[in-house]
Amino acid sequence: MKILLKIAALGLVGTLASASVASAALKNGTPAPAFSAPAYLAGKPFTFNLADALKNGPVVVYFFPAANTSGCNLEAHLFSEAVDEFRTHGATVIGVTAGNTEQLAEFSRNTETCGGKFAVVADAGARIARQYDALLPMKPGWSNRTSYVITAQGTVAHAYSDLNPKQHVQQTLDAVKALEHGKDG
């Protein structure tokens, strides 16, 4: 019986590991779904519109499971530290989540997370995450940790999906730099 439990546990770990590094469904060259939704920047509410943001250049749309959770706090902090470099390369960063959306005003201004440096979108009912095939398999209704680089023309240039938050900034920054130099992301 103990051997069967060990085998079952190993199978579960393997399944979760492969799910955490699964690739995002939207492929390079795919038109990015347009969206407009409630958002917060430094605690102040506004409506974010992807089409408007794309008029200024590429947009990094990064989905995260929920505000004020350890991995999401780390990822937001890493993006806030790098946001000036994204801007140097002409890109806008926007976080999108379906989890703990009632906490986004505080999350957007907290120096331990966004620090008021980029906006976060409240994705009620995971509507946007569903369009981007970025739903969290273990908790449907929440966003998966998936990052996209959208070109100014509105197409996906790069997609990266991994529950570990540590590589999302570098992955998307490299893709933005590649766009700037006329290469595919």
Disulfide bonds with the S-S distance in Angstrom:
none
